[in-house]
Amino acid sequence: IGCDANAHHTVWGSTDINSRGESLLEYLSSNNIDICNNGDKPTFLNAIRQEVLDLTLCNAAIFDKITNWHVSDEISLSDHKHIIFNWSGGDYSRTAFRNPRKTNWDQYVELLNTHSFTMGETIDSTQKLESFSQRVNESIINSFNRSCPTIQSSSTRDVPWWNFKLDRLRKFSRKMFNRAKQTGDWTQYRKALTEYNNEIRKSKRKSWMLTCENINSTPVVARLQKTLAKDHSNELGNLKRDDGAFTKTPRETLDLMMETHFPGSVLSVDSNDTISLEGEGCPSINSSESTSTINTASDLADEIFTKARVENAIRSFQPFKSAGVDGIFPALIQNGEAVLVPSLIEMFKASLRLNYVPSKWRLVKVIFIPKKGKRDKTHPKAYRPISLSSVLLKTMEKVLKDFINSSYIKDHPLSDFQFAYQSGKSTVTALHSLVTKVEKTFSAKEIALCAF
């Protein structure tokens, strides 16, 4: 924790002790908080005084990892000086990642064509379906990895509003600061600093106006709105249990979130340290079931999973929608459509025939995001889960939904009071329908009875 404590105490190098300093030292001691300050070099300096007012605090667990704490001699153009220290928490490694938009799609399709997607026989068992789906997944990912170069993450960012004039004014302000320390006349320094700060505000304002003027598409506006509205703090931390105690480790926090949002689930960790939820598996057709049942499912699968339906479902996704655990995003299927569609159709048909979903498709990445409004962020119900499932499974779901809507729902429409899973309806329309009926009852001076 770095702070302008504005408290005096000789323990951290101040020239005297005041009541605020005594109270702060007592609080730090009682809560086992260590002070990293070293020496008595002033952290605050202006025309009339200099003092140690800025503190660097930490807990005992990381105190030994903070070394070489010192007040920098670099001119900060502020009353407060820069504080610098080394952190020996481990080697920093730049993360390598792939930008899907940089993919060489021609190379990707060419590599896909080198893979064999044919089983050579009918997929008539769950083992064969698992094997085939695994082969398709690996072919897609391997082709993508070879077609999209890795990029090293960088923390360097250009400052769009910085310019030559600001650079010149900063150098002049630092020059005036050094002169003021020698002569004791701070008038010129204050004047130079005021001009420098005013020019920074003008430059930032001009840069922002230019950025807004160059916005000419809805997606850009949407990304900007999302960035400005986002709370960049680390939302999910220690959470409060029902008994008032807080979770102490990330695993405890995860356990509590699972208990709250996925009651009855059991956490397990596989050999790859992947945490999954154990529950009832997907059943499969066994040998005791009649041949007629299997033939009926086979005929239905042929009717549902047509080439046109599967292609329409694939094209309905946004190309770079977030991928699930398998790492496959829609653009990989869309650009490799000519090669992949026949294999996808065979897998979808087999899945319906065997009443079985491949295990890779059942893995879901869950992200907890805070609910809107001023909620207590230490409560697990202040968050809602967003599930990112496999694009292949979503494609199959879209095809099934299209078939149901165009056949069964068309001939046998759902009740007008069914609000879930229907386009154009939601909890908002459900509430609005109920409130409207209650308001009409009040207007007619009648009695409304509601059953929930």
N, C-alpha and C positions, 0 to 999 in steps of 0.2 A: 504494500500500500504506500503510495507516495502522496504526501499532503502538505499543504501550507498550514501548519498547526497554529501559527501565530501565538505560540506559547514559549516562555523562556525557562530554561533549566540548564545548569552546568553539565548535567549528564550527557546531553547531546551537543554541548559546545557553546551554549549561550554565555553571554558575559554576566548575567545575573539570573535570579530565580523570581518568578512571580506566582501568584495564586493559581493562575490558569495552568502554568507549567507543573506545579505540584499535583494538581488534580489529574492532569493527563498522565503523569508518571505513575501515580497510584493506580489508575485504570489499566495502564499497559501491564504493570506488574501483576495485578490481580487476575488478568486474563492471559498470562503467559505469552505476551506479544513482545518480540525482541526489536531493539532499535539498531538499525544498520549504520547510522551516522558514525563517521570516524573523523576526529580532529575538531578544530574550532574555526575553520575557514568560513566566513560569512556566506550564507546562501541567499541573503537579501541585502541589497545595496541601493541606496538612492542618495539624493543631494545632502540629506541631513543626518543619516545614520546607516549603520550596517550591523547585521545581526544574523544568528543562526535561527531561522524560523521554520525551515522545511525539513520534514522528517521522512525517512524511508523505513517502513515497518514490515515485519514478516513473522511467521510462526517459527517455533524452534526446529521444525522438521526441515526447513529450507535455509536456515540461517547460515550454515556452513557452505552453502552453494553460492552465496553472494560474496564476491571478493572485489578488491580494488575499488571500494566506494570512495568517491572524491568529488569535489566541487570543481567543475570545469572552468578554465580561464577564458573560454570562448565567449565573446560578447553576445548576450542573448537578446539585447534590445528590449529588456524588461527589467523590472526591479528585482526579479528573482533570477538566480543563476541556474545554469544547466547542472543537473546532478547525473553522474555517470557511474556505473558499476558493471562488473562482469558477472555473468550467470553461468555456472558450471554444471548445468543440469543434464548434460549429455551432448553428443555431437548433433549438429543440425544437418539434416539431409533434405535436399530439395525433392519434392514429390514429382514423379513423372506421371503424366496423364495424356489421354488422347482427346483431341477435339473432333467430335463426329462430323462437324461441318467441313473439316479439312480432308475428309476421306476421298481417295481416288476411286470413284465408283466404277469406272471401266475396269480397273484392276481387280476390284472386289468381285464383280460379276465373272470375270475371267477365272479367278481363283475358285469361285463356287462351282464352276463348270468342271473343274478337275476332280471334284469329290463325287463319290458314288452315293446316290440317294435311293437306290433300289434295293429292296429286301430280297428279291429273287423268289419270294414266296409270299403267300397271304399272311398278314399280321393276325394270327388267330390265338395269341396268348398274351397275357400281360407282360411276360418276360421279353417277348419279341417287340412289343410296343415300347417298353422301357429302353431296350437296346437301340431301336431305330430312332426314338426321340433324342437319345443321348448323342447319337451319331450326327443328326441334323443340327443340334445345338452346337456341338464342337466344330462342325464345318463352318457354320455362320460366324462364330467367334474367331476362329483361326483365320478365316478370310478377311475379316474386319481388321484384326490385329496386324496383318501383313500389308493392308491397304491404307492404314491410317498411322502416320508417324507419331511417335511419343514426343511430348513436349515437357521440358523441365519448368516447373512452376517458378515464378519470380515474384519477389516482393517489391520490386522497383516499379514506380508509377510516375509518369510524367505529370507535372502540375500544369494544367491547361492555361491558368491565368498568370503564370509567371512570365516576365519579359525582361528585356535589357534595362529598361528604365528602373524597374524595381531593384534589379541587381545593383545598379549604380547608386540608388538612394540608400540601400542597405549598407554598402561600403562606406558611404559618406556619414551615415548615422553612427557606425562603429568608430569612425575616425573622430567624430565629435565627442563620443563617449570617452575615449582615451584622453582627449584633450581636457574634458571636464574634470576627470579624476586628477589631472596634474595641476590645473589652474584653479579648480573650485568653482568655476563659472559654468553652471549647467543650462544657461539660457539657450545657447546655440544648439546644444544636444536635444533639449526638449522640442525646439522648433524643427530640427531635422527629423526627429522621431515622429512628430505629428504629421509632417508632410509624407513620410514613408508609410505610416498607417492609413492615411487618407487615400494614398495611391493604391494600396492593397485592396481597400474596399471598392474603389472604382474599377480596378482590374477584374476582381471577382464578379462584380455586377455585370460588367460588359461581357465576360466570358459566359456567364449564365444566360444572358439574353441571346447570345449567339447560338448557344446550345439549343435553346427553346425554338429559335427561328428555323433551325435545321431539322427539326422533327417534322417528318412528312408522312408518317405511316402509323396506323393504329398499334401494331406490335411494339414499336419503339415507345409510344406513349404508355402502353401497358407495362412494359419493363420499368420505365421511369417511375410510374405510380407505385409499382410493387416495391421498388428500391426505397422510395421516400417513405412509404407507409410501414416498412418493415422495422421491427424492433431488433436491433443487431446484438442485443445482450444475449448471453448464454442462458436460454430460458430454462431448460430442464436440468435442475440441480438436486439438492437435497429436498426431499418431499416429506410432508407431515403425515404420519399414520393416524388412524382413528383414535389411538390412545394418547395422541399428542406428541409422541416421540418422533424424531426425524431419522430418515435413512442416513447411513454413514458411508456407504460405498455405492459405486455405480450399479453393481449387481443387485443390491437391496432396492435401489430406485427402480430398476427394471422389473424386479419381482413384484413390487407394489403396483406398477403401471399395468403389468399383466393381470394381476388379481382384480384390478379395478375395471379395465376395459375388455379383458378376455377371461371372465370368471370360469373356473373349472379347468383351465389350461395348465399344462405341466411343462416347465422349462427343462430343456436338455441341451447339452453341448457336445457336438460331435468332435471327431479327431482334428477337424480344421478350425476348431474354436468358433463354429457357427452355431448360434443359439437358435433353436427351433421350438415350436410348440407341438407337443405330443397330444394326440387325440385319436378319435376314431379314424381309421384309414378308409380309403375308397374301396368299396367292395368290388369284387369281380365275379363274372359268371363262372360257375363251376361245372364240372362234368355232369352233375345230376340234373341240370336244367335241360329242358326239352330242346330238341333241334328246331322245333317250330318257333320257339321264342327267339332263338338266335337268328333264324332266317327272317323273322319279322323285324328284328332290330337292324338286320343288314339291309333289308329293303327300305326301311325308314331312313337309314343313314345315306343311302344312295339318293334318296329324294331330297334330303336336306342339304347335303354338302356338295352342291354343284359348283362348277368352276366360276360361274358368274357371281354367285353369292359370296364365295370366299374372296374373290378379287375385290368386290365392293367393300367388304368388311376391312380388308387390308388398307385400301385407299382412304377409308374414313378417318384414320388416325392422323394426328399431327406428326410429321416426320421425326421430330426430335423430342417426342414425349419421353419423360423419364422411364428408364428401363427398370425391370424387376431384378430379382436376385441373379437371374441367368445372364444379365448384361445385354440382352437383346432389345433394341429400341426399334420402333416402327420403320424407320428409314432403311434398316438392314433387310427387312422383308419386302418393302416396297421396291427397292432398287434391284433386288434379286428375285422379283416376282415370277419371271418366266421360268427360272430354275426351281424355285421352292414350292410353288403352288401345287404341282402334282403330289409332292411328298406330304405337304400339309393336309391335303384332302384325304390321303390314305390314313394319316395319323388321326384325323378328326373322326373319320368313319370307324376306325378300330376302337377309338376311345368310347364312342357311343355303343358299338356292338358289345364290347367287353364290360361296359359300365365301369370304366377305370380311367383315372386321370394320371398321366406320368408324374412321378415324384418331383421332377425338376419344375414342373408347372405349378406344383402346389406350394412351393416356397414363396413366401411373401415378405417384402421389405416394408416394415412399418415405421413411419415417422410421426412423432407426436408434435403437434403444433398447438400453440396457445389459442384458446377460444377468444373471440372478440369481447370487449368490455373490460371493466376494471374488476378482475377476479383475483383471488389470492393465488399467486403463482406457486405457492408451496403445497397446494392441494392437487392431488392427481386428477380430479375431475375438472380442473381448470384447463385441461388439454383434451384434444380429440385426435384419434389416430387416423393417419392417411396411409392406406395400404397400396403398395406398388406391386402388382402381380405380373406374371409373365405375359408378354404381348401375344404369344401364341395361344395361351388360354383365353385371353380377352377376344382374340379373333374368333375362336370357336364359339364363345358366348354370344358375340354379335351375330354370327350366322344363325345360331339357334333362336335368338330373339327375333331376328328378321323372319324366320320361318314361322314361328308361333304367331307373330303379329299379322302375317299375310295369310294365314290359314285359319287357325283356331279362333284367335281373337276377332278376326274379321267376321266370322260366322257367329261367334258367341261373345259379344262385347262384354267387358268387365263392368261391374256396377259403377255408377257415377260417384259412389261414395268410396271407391277404391282410389287412394291418392298415391300410394307407393309404386315405384317402378314404372311410372307412366310419364311420357314426355309432356311437358307443360304443366305438370302437377307436382306439388311438394308439400311439406309440412305447413308452409305459409298459406297455400290455398286451402288446406284442410282446416287450419285455424280460422281463416277468413270465412269459410262456409259456416262453421259453427257460430262464430260471433254474429254473422249476419242473421241467422235464425233466431238467436237470443235477442238481438236488438229489435227484430220485427215483433217478437213476443211481448217485449216491454212496451213497444209502441201501441200494440193492441190491448194492453193491460191484461194479458193472459199469464198463465204459469208455464214455465219451461222445465221439462224433466230431461236430464241428460244421464246417460249410462256410459261409464268409462271402463 
